[in-house]
Amino acid sequence: MSIELYWGSGSTPAWRVLLALAAKNLPYTSRLLSFSQRETRTPEFLALNPRGKVPTLKDGDLVLNESLAILAYLDRAYPEVPLFGRTAAETGQVWRHVMEFESHGDPAISTVARPILFNTLAENEAKVREGLPALVAELDTLAARVADGPLVGNTLSAADIVWFCGIQYVARAATRPAAASLDLGLWPFAERWPAIVRWAARIEALPGYDATVPPHWREGAVPSPARLA
Ligand SMILES: N[C@@H](CCC(=O)N[C@@H](CS)C(=O)NCC(=O)O)C(=O)O
């Protein structure tokens, strides 16, 4: 079968899928859509995904959206380099970490990072400051969990991929001049969360990693925790 991936630059859900394809070394046809050109709203794309969202994956007759569903599909269809564990216990643990990200990590990250990245800091500064302790707690927890390697077992899994994309989002926000002026204490990552930096470097070492980095994030300094240590 031949895989086609519709994705957008800066979409962390799409980045999850790009990383999974890299981890599994699966060839695919890249369909990069421009958000600013509203290419997720064309009749052709809406026919594939009526919600107009990326990532959307085509594999033969199958059309699938929702990043976690796509990761689960890829793991079942292309089981080499398993991303959801090698045992029942590991599968449970991978999903536990993925869902902890969805339930706790993502809200904590979004509260702080979105106003910085979407230039709505002026009206949201109080919320950002209020949300900071929850984000720091999530980062502290992640650092403790990855101190000895990947989140589950000895190899990278969907849990690492999902958390990594969230961390990159925070890292990008933390390097913005607006964030610097708030003095949120998130940077440099390497001083406060060296274990996260070491763990992130392992994902960044994946063959094909560079091609997964959101294109508009590559300009200038890529806000990688590892590289900006
Ligand atoms: N829960 C979805 C989220 C997908 C999503 O919200 N994608 C955004 C980019 S991060 C999108 O395609 N937005 C384009 C639009 O709404 O036009 C997933 O995990 O795939």
The ligand as an SDF file (V2000), in Angstrom:
LIG
                    3D

 20 19  0  0  0  0  0  0  0  0999 V2000
   -7.4040   15.8980   17.7390 N   0  0  0  0  0  0  0  0  0  0  0  0
   -6.8720   16.1320   16.4230 C   0  0  0  0  0  0  0  0  0  0  0  0
   -6.4860   17.5960   16.3010 C   0  0  0  0  0  0  0  0  0  0  0  0
   -6.2890   17.9960   14.8430 C   0  0  0  0  0  0  0  0  0  0  0  0
   -6.1760   19.4960   14.7050 C   0  0  0  0  0  0  0  0  0  0  0  0
   -6.7810   20.2630   15.4950 O   0  0  0  0  0  0  0  0  0  0  0  0
   -5.4440   19.9340   13.6990 N   0  0  0  0  0  0  0  0  0  0  0  0
   -5.2790   21.3570   13.4820 C   0  0  0  0  0  0  0  0  0  0  0  0
   -3.8000   21.7260   13.4500 C   0  0  0  0  0  0  0  0  0  0  0  0
   -3.0410   21.3780   14.9980 S   0  0  0  0  0  0  0  0  0  0  0  0
   -5.8230   21.7200   12.1120 C   0  0  0  0  0  0  0  0  0  0  0  0
   -5.7890   20.9420   11.1950 O   0  0  0  0  0  0  0  0  0  0  0  0
   -6.3210   22.9470   11.9400 N   0  0  0  0  0  0  0  0  0  0  0  0
   -6.6510   23.4280   10.6470 C   0  0  0  0  0  0  0  0  0  0  0  0
   -7.9620   24.0880   10.5450 C   0  0  0  0  0  0  0  0  0  0  0  0
   -8.7360   24.0250   11.5340 O   0  0  0  0  0  0  0  0  0  0  0  0
   -8.2120   24.6610    9.4870 O   0  0  0  0  0  0  0  0  0  0  0  0
   -5.6800   15.1930   16.1780 C   0  0  0  0  0  0  0  0  0  0  0  0
   -5.0580   14.7600   17.1700 O   0  0  0  0  0  0  0  0  0  0  0  0
   -5.3930   14.8680   15.0260 O   0  0  0  0  0  0  0  0  0  0  0  0
  1  2  1  0
  2  3  1  0
  2 18  1  0
  3  4  1  0
  4  5  1  0
  5  6  2  0
  5  7  1  0
  7  8  1  0
  8  9  1  0
  8 11  1  0
  9 10  1  0
 11 12  2  0
 11 13  1  0
 13 14  1  0
 14 15  1  0
 15 16  2  0
 15 17  1  0
 18 19  2  0
 18 20  1  0
M  END
$$$$
